[in-house]
Amino acid sequence: MEPWSPDEEYENTGPGGNGGPTTPVAFVSTQQSIQLNVNEVEDDRTPEGMVCMGTFFRRRLIARSIVAPEALKELQSQQLFSGPVRLGLAAVEQDPGLQCRLYALLPASQFQEEEEEPEEPWKASVPRFEDASYGEQRKPENEEEVVPLLLGHIVRFKRDRRHPDDLAAEAADVLRAVLSDDRPLTNVIDKILEDL
């Protein structure tokens, strides 16, 4: 099975699709927002011209990823982590067991530029792409749109799985392990750094 590359857009196509066989993907997220901090951290594997961004929860490093220095400065100057955010985790079953991507789910409103001109009255009658993407099911009024920001990669080895027959339960357990103070993060591998 091909490795799940950090830079690859993962496409999960259903039966009859032209993207090849279906590989199940589980996505779980925290119910509550939590306070995270991001800062540059030292790592000998960081390529020249890039920086290693560390994500901290309760002063504990929970993820690392490689970013351009300008990207980290922009995150910090925009104060995107000044308030609590939700965490999300996407997981697929691939060697050597479970490969996961950890995301910060940042409110999309933080990325929208303020409009200089008032919105045209006719726009209210035109369907928006965002609304159409939900099909018949409308997005709940109180559900805020989010932008996922990749924080790092996590691998749980096959021998360490707690729910070998339930991908969603396994993904939820990995996310709990990331946030738990009393469970060591021995299953965390900085895969994005190793691949560079």
TIMAR-789924 format. One record per residue (C-alpha): residue number from 1; x, y, z. Coordinates in steps of 0.5 Angstrom, whole numbers, always signed. Layout:
% TIMAR-789924
<rec><guti>NUM</guti><east>X</east><north>Y</north><up>Z</up></rec>
...
END
This chain:
% TIMAR-789924
<rec><guti>1</guti><east>+0</east><north>+0</north><up>+0</up></rec>
<rec><guti>2</guti><east>+3</east><north>+7</north><up>-2</up></rec>
<rec><guti>3</guti><east>+5</east><north>+11</north><up>+4</up></rec>
<rec><guti>4</guti><east>+0</east><north>+17</north><up>+6</up></rec>
<rec><guti>5</guti><east>+5</east><north>+23</north><up>+4</up></rec>
<rec><guti>6</guti><east>+4</east><north>+29</north><up>+8</up></rec>
<rec><guti>7</guti><east>+3</east><north>+34</north><up>+2</up></rec>
<rec><guti>8</guti><east>-2</east><north>+29</north><up>-2</up></rec>
<rec><guti>9</guti><east>-9</east><north>+31</north><up>-2</up></rec>
<rec><guti>10</guti><east>-12</east><north>+25</north><up>+0</up></rec>
<rec><guti>11</guti><east>-18</east><north>+23</north><up>-4</up></rec>
<rec><guti>12</guti><east>-24</east><north>+18</north><up>-1</up></rec>
<rec><guti>13</guti><east>-28</east><north>+16</north><up>-7</up></rec>
<rec><guti>14</guti><east>-34</east><north>+12</north><up>-7</up></rec>
<rec><guti>15</guti><east>-36</east><north>+6</north><up>-11</up></rec>
<rec><guti>16</guti><east>-37</east><north>+7</north><up>-18</up></rec>
<rec><guti>17</guti><east>-32</east><north>+13</north><up>-17</up></rec>
<rec><guti>18</guti><east>-26</east><north>+14</north><up>-22</up></rec>
<rec><guti>19</guti><east>-21</east><north>+15</north><up>-16</up></rec>
<rec><guti>20</guti><east>-19</east><north>+7</north><up>-15</up></rec>
<rec><guti>21</guti><east>-21</east><north>+3</north><up>-9</up></rec>
<rec><guti>22</guti><east>-25</east><north>+6</north><up>-3</up></rec>
<rec><guti>23</guti><east>-20</east><north>+7</north><up>+3</up></rec>
<rec><guti>24</guti><east>-24</east><north>+9</north><up>+9</up></rec>
<rec><guti>25</guti><east>-23</east><north>+15</north><up>+13</up></rec>
<rec><guti>26</guti><east>-25</east><north>+17</north><up>+20</up></rec>
<rec><guti>27</guti><east>-25</east><north>+24</north><up>+22</up></rec>
<rec><guti>28</guti><east>-26</east><north>+26</north><up>+30</up></rec>
<rec><guti>29</guti><east>-26</east><north>+32</north><up>+33</up></rec>
<rec><guti>30</guti><east>-26</east><north>+35</north><up>+40</up></rec>
<rec><guti>31</guti><east>-33</east><north>+37</north><up>+43</up></rec>
<rec><guti>32</guti><east>-30</east><north>+43</north><up>+46</up></rec>
<rec><guti>33</guti><east>-25</east><north>+48</north><up>+44</up></rec>
<rec><guti>34</guti><east>-18</east><north>+48</north><up>+48</up></rec>
<rec><guti>35</guti><east>-13</east><north>+53</north><up>+48</up></rec>
<rec><guti>36</guti><east>-7</east><north>+51</north><up>+44</up></rec>
<rec><guti>37</guti><east>+0</east><north>+55</north><up>+43</up></rec>
<rec><guti>38</guti><east>+4</east><north>+55</north><up>+37</up></rec>
<rec><guti>39</guti><east>+12</east><north>+57</north><up>+37</up></rec>
<rec><guti>40</guti><east>+18</east><north>+55</north><up>+33</up></rec>
<rec><guti>41</guti><east>+22</east><north>+49</north><up>+36</up></rec>
<rec><guti>42</guti><east>+29</east><north>+47</north><up>+35</up></rec>
<rec><guti>43</guti><east>+29</east><north>+41</north><up>+31</up></rec>
<rec><guti>44</guti><east>+35</east><north>+38</north><up>+27</up></rec>
<rec><guti>45</guti><east>+31</east><north>+35</north><up>+21</up></rec>
<rec><guti>46</guti><east>+28</east><north>+42</north><up>+19</up></rec>
<rec><guti>47</guti><east>+30</east><north>+43</north><up>+12</up></rec>
<rec><guti>48</guti><east>+34</east><north>+50</north><up>+11</up></rec>
<rec><guti>49</guti><east>+30</east><north>+56</north><up>+10</up></rec>
<rec><guti>50</guti><east>+24</east><north>+53</north><up>+14</up></rec>
<rec><guti>51</guti><east>+22</east><north>+53</north><up>+21</up></rec>
<rec><guti>52</guti><east>+19</east><north>+47</north><up>+25</up></rec>
<rec><guti>53</guti><east>+12</east><north>+49</north><up>+28</up></rec>
<rec><guti>54</guti><east>+11</east><north>+46</north><up>+35</up></rec>
<rec><guti>55</guti><east>+4</east><north>+46</north><up>+38</up></rec>
<rec><guti>56</guti><east>+3</east><north>+46</north><up>+45</up></rec>
<rec><guti>57</guti><east>-3</east><north>+44</north><up>+50</up></rec>
<rec><guti>58</guti><east>-2</east><north>+45</north><up>+57</up></rec>
<rec><guti>59</guti><east>+5</east><north>+47</north><up>+56</up></rec>
<rec><guti>60</guti><east>+6</east><north>+40</north><up>+53</up></rec>
<rec><guti>61</guti><east>+9</east><north>+39</north><up>+46</up></rec>
<rec><guti>62</guti><east>+3</east><north>+35</north><up>+42</up></rec>
<rec><guti>63</guti><east>+5</east><north>+36</north><up>+35</up></rec>
<rec><guti>64</guti><east>+10</east><north>+39</north><up>+30</up></rec>
<rec><guti>65</guti><east>+10</east><north>+41</north><up>+23</up></rec>
<rec><guti>66</guti><east>+15</east><north>+44</north><up>+18</up></rec>
<rec><guti>67</guti><east>+12</east><north>+51</north><up>+15</up></rec>
<rec><guti>68</guti><east>+15</east><north>+57</north><up>+12</up></rec>
<rec><guti>69</guti><east>+18</east><north>+62</north><up>+17</up></rec>
<rec><guti>70</guti><east>+13</east><north>+67</north><up>+14</up></rec>
<rec><guti>71</guti><east>+7</east><north>+62</north><up>+15</up></rec>
<rec><guti>72</guti><east>+9</east><north>+62</north><up>+22</up></rec>
<rec><guti>73</guti><east>+10</east><north>+69</north><up>+23</up></rec>
<rec><guti>74</guti><east>+3</east><north>+70</north><up>+19</up></rec>
<rec><guti>75</guti><east>-1</east><north>+65</north><up>+24</up></rec>
<rec><guti>76</guti><east>+2</east><north>+69</north><up>+30</up></rec>
<rec><guti>77</guti><east>+1</east><north>+76</north><up>+28</up></rec>
<rec><guti>78</guti><east>-6</east><north>+74</north><up>+26</up></rec>
<rec><guti>79</guti><east>-7</east><north>+72</north><up>+33</up></rec>
<rec><guti>80</guti><east>-11</east><north>+65</north><up>+30</up></rec>
<rec><guti>81</guti><east>-9</east><north>+62</north><up>+37</up></rec>
<rec><guti>82</guti><east>-11</east><north>+67</north><up>+42</up></rec>
<rec><guti>83</guti><east>-17</east><north>+64</north><up>+44</up></rec>
<rec><guti>84</guti><east>-19</east><north>+57</north><up>+44</up></rec>
<rec><guti>85</guti><east>-20</east><north>+52</north><up>+38</up></rec>
<rec><guti>86</guti><east>-23</east><north>+45</north><up>+37</up></rec>
<rec><guti>87</guti><east>-18</east><north>+40</north><up>+34</up></rec>
<rec><guti>88</guti><east>-19</east><north>+35</north><up>+29</up></rec>
<rec><guti>89</guti><east>-16</east><north>+28</north><up>+27</up></rec>
<rec><guti>90</guti><east>-17</east><north>+25</north><up>+20</up></rec>
<rec><guti>91</guti><east>-14</east><north>+17</north><up>+20</up></rec>
<rec><guti>92</guti><east>-13</east><north>+12</north><up>+15</up></rec>
<rec><guti>93</guti><east>-11</east><north>+5</north><up>+16</up></rec>
<rec><guti>94</guti><east>-4</east><north>+4</north><up>+13</up></rec>
<rec><guti>95</guti><east>+2</east><north>+1</north><up>+14</up></rec>
<rec><guti>96</guti><east>+5</east><north>+1</north><up>+20</up></rec>
<rec><guti>97</guti><east>-2</east><north>+1</north><up>+23</up></rec>
<rec><guti>98</guti><east>-6</east><north>+8</north><up>+23</up></rec>
<rec><guti>99</guti><east>-4</east><north>+14</north><up>+20</up></rec>
<rec><guti>100</guti><east>-7</east><north>+20</north><up>+22</up></rec>
<rec><guti>101</guti><east>-7</east><north>+28</north><up>+21</up></rec>
<rec><guti>102</guti><east>-8</east><north>+33</north><up>+27</up></rec>
<rec><guti>103</guti><east>-11</east><north>+39</north><up>+25</up></rec>
<rec><guti>104</guti><east>-13</east><north>+46</north><up>+29</up></rec>
<rec><guti>105</guti><east>-20</east><north>+47</north><up>+26</up></rec>
<rec><guti>106</guti><east>-20</east><north>+55</north><up>+26</up></rec>
<rec><guti>107</guti><east>-26</east><north>+59</north><up>+25</up></rec>
<rec><guti>108</guti><east>-27</east><north>+61</north><up>+18</up></rec>
<rec><guti>109</guti><east>-29</east><north>+68</north><up>+20</up></rec>
<rec><guti>110</guti><east>-22</east><north>+70</north><up>+22</up></rec>
<rec><guti>111</guti><east>-19</east><north>+69</north><up>+15</up></rec>
<rec><guti>112</guti><east>-25</east><north>+73</north><up>+11</up></rec>
<rec><guti>113</guti><east>-23</east><north>+80</north><up>+9</up></rec>
<rec><guti>114</guti><east>-28</east><north>+85</north><up>+11</up></rec>
<rec><guti>115</guti><east>-32</east><north>+88</north><up>+5</up></rec>
<rec><guti>116</guti><east>-31</east><north>+95</north><up>+3</up></rec>
<rec><guti>117</guti><east>-37</east><north>+96</north><up>-1</up></rec>
<rec><guti>118</guti><east>-44</east><north>+93</north><up>+2</up></rec>
<rec><guti>119</guti><east>-47</east><north>+87</north><up>+0</up></rec>
<rec><guti>120</guti><east>-51</east><north>+88</north><up>-7</up></rec>
<rec><guti>121</guti><east>-59</east><north>+86</north><up>-5</up></rec>
<rec><guti>122</guti><east>-59</east><north>+82</north><up>-11</up></rec>
<rec><guti>123</guti><east>-54</east><north>+77</north><up>-8</up></rec>
<rec><guti>124</guti><east>-59</east><north>+74</north><up>-3</up></rec>
<rec><guti>125</guti><east>-63</east><north>+71</north><up>-8</up></rec>
<rec><guti>126</guti><east>-57</east><north>+67</north><up>-11</up></rec>
<rec><guti>127</guti><east>-55</east><north>+60</north><up>-9</up></rec>
<rec><guti>128</guti><east>-48</east><north>+60</north><up>-6</up></rec>
<rec><guti>129</guti><east>-44</east><north>+54</north><up>-7</up></rec>
<rec><guti>130</guti><east>-43</east><north>+53</north><up>+0</up></rec>
<rec><guti>131</guti><east>-50</east><north>+52</north><up>+1</up></rec>
<rec><guti>132</guti><east>-50</east><north>+48</north><up>-5</up></rec>
<rec><guti>133</guti><east>-45</east><north>+43</north><up>-2</up></rec>
<rec><guti>134</guti><east>-49</east><north>+41</north><up>+3</up></rec>
<rec><guti>135</guti><east>-54</east><north>+38</north><up>-2</up></rec>
<rec><guti>136</guti><east>-61</east><north>+37</north><up>+1</up></rec>
<rec><guti>137</guti><east>-58</east><north>+38</north><up>+8</up></rec>
<rec><guti>138</guti><east>-58</east><north>+45</north><up>+10</up></rec>
<rec><guti>139</guti><east>-52</east><north>+47</north><up>+15</up></rec>
<rec><guti>140</guti><east>-54</east><north>+48</north><up>+22</up></rec>
<rec><guti>141</guti><east>-55</east><north>+55</north><up>+23</up></rec>
<rec><guti>142</guti><east>-51</east><north>+55</north><up>+29</up></rec>
<rec><guti>143</guti><east>-45</east><north>+51</north><up>+26</up></rec>
<rec><guti>144</guti><east>-39</east><north>+56</north><up>+24</up></rec>
<rec><guti>145</guti><east>-35</east><north>+54</north><up>+18</up></rec>
<rec><guti>146</guti><east>-28</east><north>+52</north><up>+20</up></rec>
<rec><guti>147</guti><east>-21</east><north>+52</north><up>+16</up></rec>
<rec><guti>148</guti><east>-17</east><north>+46</north><up>+18</up></rec>
<rec><guti>149</guti><east>-9</east><north>+48</north><up>+19</up></rec>
<rec><guti>150</guti><east>-5</east><north>+42</north><up>+19</up></rec>
<rec><guti>151</guti><east>-1</east><north>+41</north><up>+26</up></rec>
<rec><guti>152</guti><east>+3</east><north>+35</north><up>+25</up></rec>
<rec><guti>153</guti><east>+2</east><north>+27</north><up>+23</up></rec>
<rec><guti>154</guti><east>+1</east><north>+21</north><up>+28</up></rec>
<rec><guti>155</guti><east>+2</east><north>+14</north><up>+27</up></rec>
<rec><guti>156</guti><east>-1</east><north>+9</north><up>+32</up></rec>
<rec><guti>157</guti><east>+3</east><north>+2</north><up>+30</up></rec>
<rec><guti>158</guti><east>-2</east><north>-4</north><up>+29</up></rec>
<rec><guti>159</guti><east>+1</east><north>-8</north><up>+35</up></rec>
<rec><guti>160</guti><east>-1</east><north>-1</north><up>+39</up></rec>
<rec><guti>161</guti><east>-9</east><north>-1</north><up>+37</up></rec>
<rec><guti>162</guti><east>-14</east><north>-1</north><up>+42</up></rec>
<rec><guti>163</guti><east>-20</east><north>-2</north><up>+37</up></rec>
<rec><guti>164</guti><east>-17</east><north>-6</north><up>+31</up></rec>
<rec><guti>165</guti><east>-24</east><north>-7</north><up>+28</up></rec>
<rec><guti>166</guti><east>-27</east><north>+0</north><up>+29</up></rec>
<rec><guti>167</guti><east>-23</east><north>+6</north><up>+25</up></rec>
<rec><guti>168</guti><east>-27</east><north>+11</north><up>+28</up></rec>
<rec><guti>169</guti><east>-26</east><north>+9</north><up>+36</up></rec>
<rec><guti>170</guti><east>-19</east><north>+8</north><up>+34</up></rec>
<rec><guti>171</guti><east>-19</east><north>+15</north><up>+32</up></rec>
<rec><guti>172</guti><east>-22</east><north>+18</north><up>+38</up></rec>
<rec><guti>173</guti><east>-18</east><north>+14</north><up>+42</up></rec>
<rec><guti>174</guti><east>-11</east><north>+17</north><up>+39</up></rec>
<rec><guti>175</guti><east>-14</east><north>+24</north><up>+39</up></rec>
<rec><guti>176</guti><east>-16</east><north>+23</north><up>+47</up></rec>
<rec><guti>177</guti><east>-8</east><north>+20</north><up>+48</up></rec>
<rec><guti>178</guti><east>-6</east><north>+27</north><up>+44</up></rec>
<rec><guti>179</guti><east>-9</east><north>+31</north><up>+50</up></rec>
<rec><guti>180</guti><east>-8</east><north>+26</north><up>+56</up></rec>
<rec><guti>181</guti><east>-3</east><north>+28</north><up>+61</up></rec>
<rec><guti>182</guti><east>-3</east><north>+21</north><up>+64</up></rec>
<rec><guti>183</guti><east>-2</east><north>+17</north><up>+57</up></rec>
<rec><guti>184</guti><east>+5</east><north>+18</north><up>+54</up></rec>
<rec><guti>185</guti><east>+5</east><north>+20</north><up>+47</up></rec>
<rec><guti>186</guti><east>+10</east><north>+14</north><up>+45</up></rec>
<rec><guti>187</guti><east>+6</east><north>+13</north><up>+39</up></rec>
<rec><guti>188</guti><east>+7</east><north>+20</north><up>+36</up></rec>
<rec><guti>189</guti><east>+12</east><north>+20</north><up>+30</up></rec>
<rec><guti>190</guti><east>+14</east><north>+27</north><up>+27</up></rec>
<rec><guti>191</guti><east>+12</east><north>+23</north><up>+20</up></rec>
<rec><guti>192</guti><east>+12</east><north>+30</north><up>+16</up></rec>
<rec><guti>193</guti><east>+19</east><north>+31</north><up>+19</up></rec>
<rec><guti>194</guti><east>+22</east><north>+24</north><up>+17</up></rec>
<rec><guti>195</guti><east>+19</east><north>+25</north><up>+10</up></rec>
<rec><guti>196</guti><east>+23</east><north>+31</north><up>+8</up></rec>
END
